Amino acid sequence: MTTAVKKRTSTFSEKAKKELAPGQEISENGIIYRKRKDGCGTWRYDFTQSGIRHKGVIGSDRDGVTLSQARDVVSEIRAKAITERMSGRTGRSTQSTRLFREVAKEYLDWSETHHQDHRHNVSRMNNHLLPRFGERRLGDMTTAMIETMRTELRRAEVSAQTIQRIVSLLSCTFDFAQKSDPNLDNPTTRLSRVKHQKKEVVPFTREETDALLNIGAIQYNTVTRGPNKGKKTENKAKTAEFRAMIGLSLFAGLRASEALGLTWENVDLERGLIRVNQVAMEGTIRNSTKTYKPRVVPITGSLKPLLEDLRQHHIQAQRETGLLLSRNGVDPYNQIPVMFGRVRKQAGVTSEKGHHALRHTFATRASEKNIDLKTIQRWLGHASIATTMIYVHSTEEHLESAAKLLD
């Protein structure tokens, strides 16, 4: 009697790759296949040979990279490592003698087209990292130096979140250098972890949101000629724009970047629907959302008149298409927080709650109306329902109502 030999299934079979969720990976013999958020798979390598770690990117499915090619790349790197060990050249870093400012410039040039937070990275690099490490060689930078920088920033009362982002930028710069030199040491990997308490976002009260929406004129124009020269008149179009900006987050749960990227083509006032499929960041339109998934949110009865008012002003200005929040329908505003701060101050709202608190207010009020968390998650565009739970707060009014149910 012959025994059937079961065929061994490859770790990187098409079925295994297709079943991967975004962010998950499979690996074998130093080869890693990882599924990105946009659904594209990337091939990487990460293994230790002769006591030296080799780590890098091979390519992606879009580049036409196959498992066979990935294996060839890893085999070539392993063979090269063995040759270097036999010749006594193992472990020498080609990047360690370079100045930090040189690598930092290359990384910032790269991040301009690859990183959404590029503008802030430039500021952090120029204000914190280059003055301290600019003239140092990469190989001379130690974990103790970075720990000292972190301590001094804390003493200067820099927020824990900002410090973490500065250290993260430094780590990314070293990772960038490691792409061309896996032997380069990244000193940030040995830093002790610092736990910091995140500042809780508090939703707006109904009195505060009423004040934000009912303050009358928000923006004024100054008369430059005639008998009324020097007097201020209400800019009704800009006032309508600011109210719509508040309403999109308060009544539809849109992120600031999503509100900035919203066009009239994606607003259906008749059906009462908004399609969210792009964002605007740092004055640039990006054709995807934060979670890379478009979604549809309803236009509520409170939001509809705000959008209709803005629509009428845009029709009068012959701007029937294009962006809702823009000077000309084409170029998005750079920052909502500055605009919102102006509105909040004029409304007499003394709390320091930012624009993002409007999304928390939307989620909290939806929950108080017994809308299930799964629906709220879809409206907010969260990848995880655990994130949605952070946005739902218990207001004093809701707690009082719940307490009455116990009687």
KOLSENU-829851 format. One record per residue (C-alpha): residue in three letters; x, y, z. Coordinates in nm, 4 decimals. Example, Ala and Ser with C-alpha at 12.3 -4.5 7.8 and 13.67 -1.06 7.14 Angstrom:
2
+------+----------+----------+----------+
! resn !       c1 !       c2 !       c3 !
+------+----------+----------+----------+
!  ALA !   1.2300 !  -0.4500 !   0.7800 !
!  SER !   1.3670 !  -0.1060 !   0.7140 !
+------+----------+----------+----------+
This chain:
407
+------+----------+----------+----------+
! resn !       c1 !       c2 !       c3 !
+------+----------+----------+----------+
!  MET !   0.0000 !   0.0000 !   0.0000 !
!  THR !   0.1458 !   0.3324 !  -0.1059 !
!  THR !   0.1117 !   0.6430 !   0.1094 !
!  ALA !   0.0234 !   0.9654 !  -0.0671 !
!  VAL !   0.2798 !   1.2367 !  -0.0097 !
!  LYS !   0.1119 !   1.5619 !   0.0894 !
!  LYS !   0.2373 !   1.8520 !  -0.1172 !
!  ARG !   0.3937 !   2.1230 !   0.0978 !
!  THR !   0.2085 !   2.4536 !   0.0735 !
!  SER !   0.4297 !   2.7574 !   0.0179 !
!  THR !   0.4286 !   3.0217 !   0.2909 !
!  PHE !   0.3923 !   3.2821 !   0.0166 !
!  SER !   0.1091 !   3.1135 !  -0.1747 !
!  GLU !  -0.1379 !   3.3378 !  -0.3567 !
!  LYS !  -0.4078 !   3.2322 !  -0.1101 !
!  ALA !  -0.1920 !   3.3226 !   0.1911 !
!  LYS !  -0.1071 !   3.6640 !   0.0446 !
!  LYS !  -0.4693 !   3.7371 !  -0.0448 !
!  GLU !  -0.5904 !   3.6548 !   0.3086 !
!  LEU !  -0.3539 !   3.9083 !   0.4678 !
!  ALA !  -0.5203 !   4.2121 !   0.6218 !
!  PRO !  -0.3568 !   4.5564 !   0.5777 !
!  GLY !  -0.0576 !   4.5789 !   0.8117 !
!  GLN !  -0.0123 !   4.2013 !   0.8419 !
!  GLU !   0.2859 !   4.0081 !   0.7080 !
!  ILE !   0.4205 !   3.6580 !   0.6481 !
!  SER !   0.7878 !   3.5631 !   0.6541 !
!  GLU !   1.0204 !   3.2734 !   0.5829 !
!  ASN !   1.4003 !   3.2453 !   0.5749 !
!  GLY !   1.4553 !   3.6190 !   0.6061 !
!  ILE !   1.2023 !   3.7142 !   0.3355 !
!  ILE !   0.8995 !   3.9184 !   0.4440 !
!  TYR !   0.5799 !   3.9892 !   0.2505 !
!  ARG !   0.3736 !   4.2717 !   0.4031 !
!  LYS !   0.0301 !   4.4018 !   0.2962 !
!  ARG !   0.0106 !   4.7821 !   0.2962 !
!  LYS !  -0.2997 !   4.9867 !   0.3781 !
!  ASP !  -0.3651 !   5.0514 !   0.0092 !
!  GLY !  -0.3758 !   4.6736 !  -0.0551 !
!  CYS !  -0.0394 !   4.6548 !  -0.2327 !
!  GLY !   0.2097 !   4.3932 !  -0.1099 !
!  THR !   0.5768 !   4.4745 !  -0.0467 !
!  TRP !   0.8745 !   4.2375 !  -0.0347 !
!  ARG !   1.1426 !   4.2996 !   0.2295 !
!  TYR !   1.4337 !   4.1140 !   0.3838 !
!  ASP !   1.5422 !   4.1010 !   0.7480 !
!  PHE !   1.7953 !   3.8422 !   0.8659 !
!  THR !   2.1222 !   3.8081 !   1.0550 !
!  GLN !   2.4317 !   3.6728 !   0.8820 !
!  SER !   2.7646 !   3.6312 !   1.0623 !
!  GLY !   2.6389 !   3.8407 !   1.3531 !
!  ILE !   2.5365 !   4.1326 !   1.1292 !
!  ARG !   2.1738 !   4.2255 !   1.0710 !
!  HIS !   2.0689 !   4.2807 !   0.7097 !
!  LYS !   1.7440 !   4.4684 !   0.6578 !
!  GLY !   1.5887 !   4.6465 !   0.3612 !
!  VAL !   1.3214 !   4.6743 !   0.0912 !
!  ILE !   1.3230 !   4.4582 !  -0.2219 !
!  GLY !   1.0183 !   4.5985 !  -0.4015 !
!  SER !   0.6415 !   4.5756 !  -0.4328 !
!  ASP !   0.3842 !   4.3852 !  -0.6348 !
!  ARG !   0.3338 !   4.6968 !  -0.8441 !
!  ASP !   0.7028 !   4.6850 !  -0.9366 !
!  GLY !   0.6499 !   4.3294 !  -1.0610 !
!  VAL !   0.8660 !   4.1727 !  -0.7884 !
!  THR !   0.8064 !   3.7974 !  -0.7480 !
!  LEU !   0.8984 !   3.5446 !  -0.4784 !
!  SER !   1.1699 !   3.4052 !  -0.7042 !
!  GLN !   1.3280 !   3.7486 !  -0.7435 !
!  ALA !   1.3071 !   3.8108 !  -0.3685 !
!  ARG !   1.4880 !   3.4820 !  -0.3028 !
!  ASP !   1.7583 !   3.5750 !  -0.5541 !
!  VAL !   1.8139 !   3.9103 !  -0.3796 !
!  VAL !   1.8438 !   3.7476 !  -0.0362 !
!  SER !   2.0777 !   3.4773 !  -0.1703 !
!  GLU !   2.2996 !   3.7453 !  -0.3237 !
!  ILE !   2.3124 !   3.9429 !   0.0032 !
!  ARG !   2.3946 !   3.6281 !   0.2027 !
!  ALA !   2.6731 !   3.5350 !  -0.0400 !
!  LYS !   2.8149 !   3.8874 !  -0.0234 !
!  ALA !   2.8089 !   3.8774 !   0.3586 !
!  ILE !   3.0006 !   3.5472 !   0.3609 !
!  THR !   3.2592 !   3.6886 !   0.1189 !
!  GLU !   3.3059 !   4.0000 !   0.3348 !
!  ARG !   3.3443 !   3.7884 !   0.6492 !
!  MET !   3.6148 !   3.5785 !   0.4855 !
!  SER !   3.7971 !   3.8905 !   0.3665 !
!  GLY !   3.7692 !   4.0574 !   0.7078 !
!  ARG !   3.5457 !   4.3434 !   0.5905 !
!  THR !   3.2317 !   4.2449 !   0.7815 !
!  GLY !   3.0483 !   4.5050 !   0.9863 !
!  ARG !   3.1989 !   4.8170 !   0.8362 !
!  SER !   2.9434 !   5.0913 !   0.7937 !
!  THR !   2.9692 !   5.3131 !   0.4878 !
!  GLN !   2.7304 !   5.5734 !   0.6329 !
!  SER !   2.8756 !   5.6127 !   0.9837 !
!  THR !   3.1289 !   5.8787 !   0.8767 !
!  ARG !   2.8680 !   6.1007 !   0.7107 !
!  LEU !   2.7485 !   6.4154 !   0.8873 !
!  PHE !   2.3949 !   6.4071 !   1.0227 !
!  ARG !   2.2973 !   6.7263 !   0.8367 !
!  GLU !   2.3829 !   6.5636 !   0.5017 !
!  VAL !   2.1604 !   6.2618 !   0.5643 !
!  ALA !   1.8894 !   6.4841 !   0.7166 !
!  LYS !   1.8730 !   6.6908 !   0.3965 !
!  GLU !   1.8392 !   6.3767 !   0.1836 !
!  TYR !   1.5647 !   6.2418 !   0.4100 !
!  LEU !   1.3665 !   6.5683 !   0.4011 !
!  ASP !   1.3939 !   6.5786 !   0.0211 !
!  TRP !   1.2553 !   6.2243 !   0.0102 !
!  SER !   0.9796 !   6.2891 !   0.2673 !
!  GLU !   0.8464 !   6.5878 !   0.0708 !
!  THR !   0.6727 !   6.3457 !  -0.1660 !
!  HIS !   0.6333 !   6.0481 !   0.0704 !
!  HIS !   0.5334 !   6.1922 !   0.4090 !
!  GLN !   0.2101 !   6.3768 !   0.4902 !
!  ASP !   0.3711 !   6.5580 !   0.7850 !
!  HIS !   0.6631 !   6.6970 !   0.5821 !
!  ARG !   0.6162 !   7.0636 !   0.6776 !
!  HIS !   0.6227 !   6.9843 !   1.0498 !
!  ASN !   0.9212 !   6.7530 !   1.0003 !
!  VAL !   1.1181 !   7.0396 !   0.8447 !
!  SER !   1.0350 !   7.2583 !   1.1444 !
!  ARG !   1.1342 !   6.9894 !   1.3984 !
!  MET !   1.4558 !   6.9150 !   1.2121 !
!  ASN !   1.5609 !   7.2821 !   1.1896 !
!  ASN !   1.4571 !   7.3776 !   1.5440 !
!  HIS !   1.5681 !   7.0746 !   1.7437 !
!  LEU !   1.7818 !   6.8162 !   1.5630 !
!  LEU !   2.0147 !   7.0084 !   1.3307 !
!  PRO !   2.1334 !   7.2612 !   1.5953 !
!  ARG !   2.2270 !   6.9690 !   1.8212 !
!  PHE !   2.3473 !   6.6947 !   1.5861 !
!  GLY !   2.4022 !   6.8679 !   1.2504 !
!  GLU !   2.7846 !   6.8548 !   1.2551 !
!  ARG !   2.8129 !   6.5118 !   1.4176 !
!  ARG !   2.8925 !   6.1930 !   1.2290 !
!  LEU !   2.6188 !   5.9310 !   1.2347 !
!  GLY !   2.8563 !   5.6777 !   1.3879 !
!  ASP !   2.9367 !   5.9144 !   1.6777 !
!  MET !   2.5748 !   5.9647 !   1.7836 !
!  THR !   2.4843 !   5.7558 !   2.0878 !
!  THR !   2.1707 !   5.6625 !   2.2783 !
!  ALA !   2.2958 !   5.8650 !   2.5768 !
!  MET !   2.3102 !   6.1815 !   2.3627 !
!  ILE !   1.9512 !   6.1352 !   2.2500 !
!  GLU !   1.8406 !   6.0621 !   2.6075 !
!  THR !   2.0070 !   6.3894 !   2.7160 !
!  MET !   1.8235 !   6.5787 !   2.4413 !
!  ARG !   1.4939 !   6.4285 !   2.5533 !
!  THR !   1.5589 !   6.5296 !   2.9158 !
!  GLU !   1.6472 !   6.8878 !   2.8201 !
!  LEU !   1.3347 !   6.9204 !   2.6076 !
!  ARG !   1.1224 !   6.8069 !   2.9024 !
!  ARG !   1.2890 !   7.0692 !   3.1237 !
!  ALA !   1.2100 !   7.3303 !   2.8585 !
!  GLU !   0.8425 !   7.2266 !   2.8997 !
!  VAL !   0.8123 !   7.0892 !   2.5478 !
!  SER !   0.5072 !   6.8620 !   2.5365 !
!  ALA !   0.5608 !   6.4865 !   2.5616 !
!  GLN !   0.3871 !   6.4383 !   2.2269 !
!  THR !   0.6211 !   6.6833 !   2.0518 !
!  ILE !   0.9278 !   6.5174 !   2.2077 !
!  GLN !   0.8073 !   6.1791 !   2.0846 !
!  ARG !   0.7663 !   6.3163 !   1.7319 !
!  ILE !   1.1168 !   6.4669 !   1.7372 !
!  VAL !   1.2669 !   6.1328 !   1.8434 !
!  SER !   1.0560 !   5.9545 !   1.5822 !
!  LEU !   1.1899 !   6.1904 !   1.3132 !
!  LEU !   1.5461 !   6.1142 !   1.4256 !
!  SER !   1.4735 !   5.7411 !   1.4101 !
!  CYS !   1.3245 !   5.7744 !   1.0602 !
!  THR !   1.6375 !   5.9590 !   0.9448 !
!  PHE !   1.8562 !   5.6704 !   1.0641 !
!  ASP !   1.6204 !   5.4168 !   0.9034 !
!  PHE !   1.6532 !   5.6107 !   0.5779 !
!  ALA !   2.0347 !   5.5874 !   0.5984 !
!  GLN !   2.0101 !   5.2148 !   0.6789 !
!  LYS !   1.8440 !   5.1485 !   0.3425 !
!  SER !   2.1815 !   5.1967 !   0.1767 !
!  ASP !   2.3832 !   5.0641 !   0.4712 !
!  PRO !   2.2227 !   4.7904 !   0.6879 !
!  ASN !   2.5343 !   4.7855 !   0.9089 !
!  LEU !   2.4644 !   5.1376 !   1.0392 !
!  ASP !   2.3500 !   5.1370 !   1.4015 !
!  ASN !   2.0303 !   5.3222 !   1.4947 !
!  PRO !   2.0819 !   5.4515 !   1.8519 !
!  THR !   1.7136 !   5.5391 !   1.8982 !
!  THR !   1.6183 !   5.1692 !   1.9123 !
!  ARG !   1.7726 !   5.1392 !   2.2610 !
!  LEU !   1.5955 !   5.4384 !   2.4140 !
!  SER !   1.3906 !   5.3701 !   2.7247 !
!  ARG !   1.0180 !   5.4014 !   2.6623 !
!  VAL !   0.8484 !   5.6998 !   2.8237 !
!  LYS !   0.4810 !   5.6692 !   2.9052 !
!  HIS !   0.2890 !   5.9942 !   2.8903 !
!  GLN !  -0.0717 !   6.0720 !   2.9632 !
!  LYS !  -0.2629 !   6.1773 !   2.6558 !
!  LYS !  -0.4683 !   6.4900 !   2.6967 !
!  GLU !  -0.8343 !   6.3942 !   2.6889 !
!  VAL !  -1.0464 !   6.5692 !   2.4283 !
!  VAL !  -1.3659 !   6.7062 !   2.5833 !
!  PRO !  -1.6743 !   6.7501 !   2.3613 !
!  PHE !  -1.8456 !   7.0866 !   2.3285 !
!  THR !  -2.1578 !   7.1585 !   2.5309 !
!  ARG !  -2.4798 !   7.2511 !   2.3503 !
!  GLU !  -2.4441 !   7.6098 !   2.4719 !
!  GLU !  -2.0965 !   7.6281 !   2.3164 !
!  THR !  -2.2004 !   7.4837 !   1.9789 !
!  ASP !  -2.5049 !   7.7138 !   1.9682 !
!  ALA !  -2.2722 !   8.0090 !   2.0287 !
!  LEU !  -2.0369 !   7.8933 !   1.7515 !
!  LEU !  -2.3186 !   7.8733 !   1.4963 !
!  ASN !  -2.5184 !   8.1815 !   1.5999 !
!  ILE !  -2.2637 !   8.4593 !   1.6361 !
!  GLY !  -2.3855 !   8.6557 !   1.3352 !
!  ALA !  -2.1120 !   8.7983 !   1.1141 !
!  ILE !  -1.7829 !   8.6110 !   1.1345 !
!  GLN !  -1.5819 !   8.7814 !   0.8606 !
!  TYR !  -1.5880 !   9.1486 !   0.7584 !
!  ASN !  -1.4787 !   9.3525 !   0.4582 !
!  THR !  -1.3433 !   9.7065 !   0.4980 !
!  VAL !  -1.4930 !   9.9667 !   0.2621 !
!  THR !  -1.2067 !  10.1310 !   0.0718 !
!  ARG !  -1.3883 !  10.4151 !  -0.1070 !
!  GLY !  -1.7010 !  10.6303 !  -0.0999 !
!  PRO !  -1.8820 !  10.7894 !   0.1955 !
!  ASN !  -1.8561 !  10.4673 !   0.4003 !
!  LYS !  -1.4789 !  10.4415 !   0.3571 !
!  GLY !  -1.3157 !  10.2720 !   0.6564 !
!  LYS !  -1.6366 !  10.1094 !   0.7783 !
!  LYS !  -1.6692 !   9.7334 !   0.8042 !
!  THR !  -1.9410 !   9.5334 !   0.6311 !
!  GLU !  -2.0219 !   9.1679 !   0.6793 !
!  ASN !  -1.8689 !   8.9239 !   0.4315 !
!  LYS !  -2.1732 !   8.6960 !   0.4152 !
!  ALA !  -2.0088 !   8.4423 !   0.1837 !
!  LYS !  -1.7163 !   8.3951 !   0.4221 !
!  THR !  -1.9515 !   8.3742 !   0.7207 !
!  ALA !  -2.1478 !   8.0979 !   0.5447 !
!  GLU !  -1.8208 !   7.9200 !   0.4695 !
!  PHE !  -1.7105 !   7.9250 !   0.8334 !
!  ARG !  -2.0487 !   7.7942 !   0.9509 !
!  ALA !  -2.0314 !   7.5098 !   0.6984 !
!  MET !  -1.6784 !   7.4315 !   0.8198 !
!  ILE !  -1.8109 !   7.3892 !   1.1748 !
!  GLY !  -2.1211 !   7.1990 !   1.0634 !
!  LEU !  -1.9328 !   6.9401 !   0.8554 !
!  SER !  -1.7485 !   6.8188 !   1.1660 !
!  LEU !  -2.0232 !   6.8820 !   1.4227 !
!  PHE !  -2.3134 !   6.7273 !   1.2277 !
!  ALA !  -2.1333 !   6.4851 !   0.9892 !
!  GLY !  -1.8186 !   6.3931 !   1.1837 !
!  LEU !  -1.5699 !   6.4895 !   0.9101 !
!  ARG !  -1.2028 !   6.5345 !   0.9920 !
!  ALA !  -1.0603 !   6.8820 !   0.9297 !
!  SER !  -0.8583 !   6.7513 !   0.6329 !
!  GLU !  -1.1698 !   6.5820 !   0.4891 !
!  ALA !  -1.3747 !   6.9020 !   0.5164 !
!  LEU !  -1.0965 !   7.0927 !   0.3385 !
!  GLY !  -1.0887 !   6.8336 !   0.0583 !
!  LEU !  -1.4668 !   6.8141 !   0.0088 !
!  THR !  -1.6011 !   6.9214 !  -0.3329 !
!  TRP !  -1.9551 !   7.0015 !  -0.4459 !
!  GLU !  -1.9377 !   6.7010 !  -0.6791 !
!  ASN !  -1.9387 !   6.4796 !  -0.3671 !
!  VAL !  -2.2270 !   6.6602 !  -0.1934 !
!  ASP !  -2.5764 !   6.5375 !  -0.2881 !
!  LEU !  -2.8206 !   6.7766 !  -0.1202 !
!  GLU !  -3.1245 !   6.6076 !  -0.2772 !
!  ARG !  -3.0430 !   6.2595 !  -0.1470 !
!  GLY !  -2.8851 !   6.3959 !   0.1704 !
!  LEU !  -2.5462 !   6.2254 !   0.1295 !
!  ILE !  -2.1791 !   6.3249 !   0.1370 !
!  ARG !  -1.9120 !   6.1050 !  -0.0210 !
!  VAL !  -1.5755 !   6.1381 !   0.1546 !
!  ASN !  -1.2948 !   6.0195 !  -0.0741 !
!  GLN !  -1.0106 !   6.2722 !  -0.0482 !
!  VAL !  -0.8362 !   6.5066 !   0.1948 !
!  ALA !  -0.6448 !   6.8337 !   0.1771 !
!  MET !  -0.3249 !   6.8655 !   0.3797 !
!  GLU !  -0.0819 !   7.1581 !   0.3778 !
!  GLY !  -0.2645 !   7.3104 !   0.0814 !
!  THR !  -0.2426 !   6.9933 !  -0.1297 !
!  ILE !  -0.5231 !   6.7558 !  -0.2339 !
!  ARG !  -0.4579 !   6.3853 !  -0.1662 !
!  ASN !  -0.6875 !   6.1377 !  -0.3409 !
!  SER !  -0.7439 !   5.9141 !  -0.0392 !
!  THR !  -0.8708 !   5.9340 !   0.3168 !
!  LYS !  -0.6682 !   5.8735 !   0.6327 !
!  THR !  -0.7678 !   5.5050 !   0.6349 !
!  TYR !  -0.7526 !   5.4744 !   0.2517 !
!  LYS !  -1.1241 !   5.3879 !   0.2422 !
!  PRO !  -1.3928 !   5.6202 !   0.0982 !
!  ARG !  -1.7186 !   5.6421 !   0.2922 !
!  VAL !  -2.0648 !   5.7963 !   0.2734 !
!  VAL !  -2.2113 !   6.0051 !   0.5573 !
!  PRO !  -2.5638 !   6.1496 !   0.5878 !
!  ILE !  -2.6516 !   6.5186 !   0.5650 !
!  THR !  -2.8562 !   6.5827 !   0.8784 !
!  GLY !  -3.1354 !   6.8355 !   0.9158 !
!  SER !  -2.9002 !   7.0653 !   1.1076 !
!  LEU !  -2.6271 !   7.0524 !   0.8417 !
!  LYS !  -2.8417 !   7.0887 !   0.5295 !
!  PRO !  -2.9351 !   7.4608 !   0.5694 !
!  LEU !  -2.5684 !   7.5468 !   0.6329 !
!  LEU !  -2.4637 !   7.3769 !   0.3083 !
!  GLU !  -2.7559 !   7.5252 !   0.1131 !
!  ASP !  -2.6617 !   7.8752 !   0.2312 !
!  LEU !  -2.2998 !   7.8236 !   0.1235 !
!  ARG !  -2.4200 !   7.6764 !  -0.2064 !
!  GLN !  -2.6196 !   7.9905 !  -0.2893 !
!  HIS !  -2.3185 !   8.2139 !  -0.2270 !
!  HIS !  -2.1014 !   7.9946 !  -0.4498 !
!  ILE !  -2.3608 !   7.9986 !  -0.7299 !
!  GLN !  -2.3672 !   8.3795 !  -0.7148 !
!  ALA !  -1.9878 !   8.3771 !  -0.7408 !
!  GLN !  -2.0085 !   8.1269 !  -1.0331 !
!  ARG !  -1.8416 !   7.8563 !  -0.8241 !
!  GLU !  -2.0891 !   7.5721 !  -0.8753 !
!  THR !  -1.8119 !   7.3111 !  -0.8705 !
!  GLY !  -1.4868 !   7.2658 !  -0.6824 !
!  LEU !  -1.3973 !   7.2821 !  -0.3147 !
!  LEU !  -1.6441 !   7.4002 !  -0.0518 !
!  LEU !  -1.3774 !   7.5561 !   0.1713 !
!  SER !  -1.1479 !   7.7521 !  -0.0565 !
!  ARG !  -1.0768 !   8.1038 !  -0.1766 !
!  ASN !  -1.1307 !   8.0107 !  -0.5402 !
!  GLY !  -1.2723 !   7.6563 !  -0.5431 !
!  VAL !  -0.9371 !   7.5088 !  -0.6482 !
!  ASP !  -0.6753 !   7.5844 !  -0.3814 !
!  PRO !  -0.7664 !   7.4495 !  -0.0341 !
!  TYR !  -0.6959 !   7.6421 !   0.2835 !
!  ASN !  -0.3807 !   7.5399 !   0.4692 !
!  GLN !  -0.5130 !   7.5223 !   0.8243 !
!  ILE !  -0.8587 !   7.4944 !   0.9794 !
!  PRO !  -0.7401 !   7.5295 !   1.3457 !
!  VAL !  -0.6400 !   7.8950 !   1.2920 !
!  MET !  -0.9739 !   7.9752 !   1.1277 !
!  PHE !  -1.1637 !   7.7896 !   1.3988 !
!  GLY !  -0.9732 !   7.9697 !   1.6741 !
!  ARG !  -1.0916 !   8.3017 !   1.5299 !
!  VAL !  -1.4548 !   8.1847 !   1.5274 !
!  ARG !  -1.4319 !   8.0429 !   1.8800 !
!  LYS !  -1.2896 !   8.3682 !   2.0160 !
!  GLN !  -1.5589 !   8.5779 !   1.8480 !
!  ALA !  -1.8295 !   8.3423 !   1.9788 !
!  GLY !  -1.7086 !   8.4000 !   2.3335 !
!  VAL !  -1.6239 !   8.0337 !   2.3941 !
!  THR !  -1.3546 !   8.0542 !   2.6615 !
!  SER !  -1.2524 !   7.6865 !   2.6644 !
!  GLU !  -0.9407 !   7.5865 !   2.4693 !
!  LYS !  -1.1187 !   7.3071 !   2.2827 !
!  GLY !  -0.9934 !   7.2704 !   1.9283 !
!  HIS !  -1.1710 !   7.1936 !   1.6021 !
!  HIS !  -1.1120 !   6.8191 !   1.6503 !
!  ALA !  -1.3408 !   6.8284 !   1.9560 !
!  LEU !  -1.6306 !   6.8768 !   1.7116 !
!  ARG !  -1.5824 !   6.5154 !   1.5927 !
!  HIS !  -1.5936 !   6.3980 !   1.9538 !
!  THR !  -1.9119 !   6.6013 !   2.0012 !
!  PHE !  -2.0668 !   6.4387 !   1.6928 !
!  ALA !  -1.9845 !   6.0867 !   1.8174 !
!  THR !  -2.1069 !   6.1601 !   2.1703 !
!  ARG !  -2.4414 !   6.3010 !   2.0566 !
!  ALA !  -2.4931 !   6.0134 !   1.8125 !
!  SER !  -2.4345 !   5.7656 !   2.0953 !
!  GLU !  -2.6778 !   5.9524 !   2.3224 !
!  LYS !  -2.9434 !   5.9029 !   2.0524 !
!  ASN !  -2.8842 !   5.5257 !   2.0797 !
!  ILE !  -2.7090 !   5.4927 !   1.7430 !
!  ASP !  -2.4943 !   5.1792 !   1.7575 !
!  LEU !  -2.1145 !   5.2056 !   1.7731 !
!  LYS !  -2.0651 !   5.0185 !   1.4447 !
!  THR !  -2.2625 !   5.2842 !   1.2560 !
!  ILE !  -2.0777 !   5.5678 !   1.4314 !
!  GLN !  -1.7489 !   5.3968 !   1.3423 !
!  ARG !  -1.8431 !   5.3936 !   0.9731 !
!  TRP !  -1.9500 !   5.7585 !   0.9799 !
!  LEU !  -1.6261 !   5.8676 !   1.1497 !
!  GLY !  -1.4130 !   5.6539 !   0.9176 !
!  HIS !  -1.2287 !   5.4652 !   1.1920 !
!  ALA !  -1.0431 !   5.1453 !   1.1081 !
!  SER !  -1.1054 !   5.0094 !   1.4595 !
!  ILE !  -1.4147 !   5.0321 !   1.6777 !
!  ALA !  -1.1787 !   5.0714 !   1.9760 !
!  THR !  -1.0863 !   5.4152 !   1.8396 !
!  THR !  -1.4539 !   5.5066 !   1.8097 !
!  MET !  -1.5059 !   5.4248 !   2.1774 !
!  ILE !  -1.2483 !   5.6935 !   2.2654 !
!  TYR !  -1.4645 !   5.9507 !   2.0836 !
!  VAL !  -1.7821 !   5.8662 !   2.2763 !
!  HIS !  -1.8042 !   6.0556 !   2.6063 !
!  SER !  -2.0603 !   6.0592 !   2.8855 !
!  THR !  -2.1912 !   6.4124 !   2.9328 !
!  GLU !  -2.3400 !   6.5298 !   3.2622 !
!  GLU !  -2.6872 !   6.5527 !   3.1057 !
!  HIS !  -2.6618 !   6.1946 !   2.9785 !
!  LEU !  -2.5435 !   6.0658 !   3.3168 !
!  GLU !  -2.8352 !   6.2397 !   3.4890 !
!  SER !  -3.0821 !   6.0850 !   3.2428 !
!  ALA !  -2.9280 !   5.7419 !   3.2947 !
!  ALA !  -2.9495 !   5.7810 !   3.6732 !
!  LYS !  -3.3239 !   5.8519 !   3.6505 !
!  LEU !  -3.3736 !   5.5159 !   3.4793 !
!  LEU !  -3.2541 !   5.3465 !   3.7986 !
!  ASP !  -3.5409 !   5.4938 !   4.0038 !
+------+----------+----------+----------+
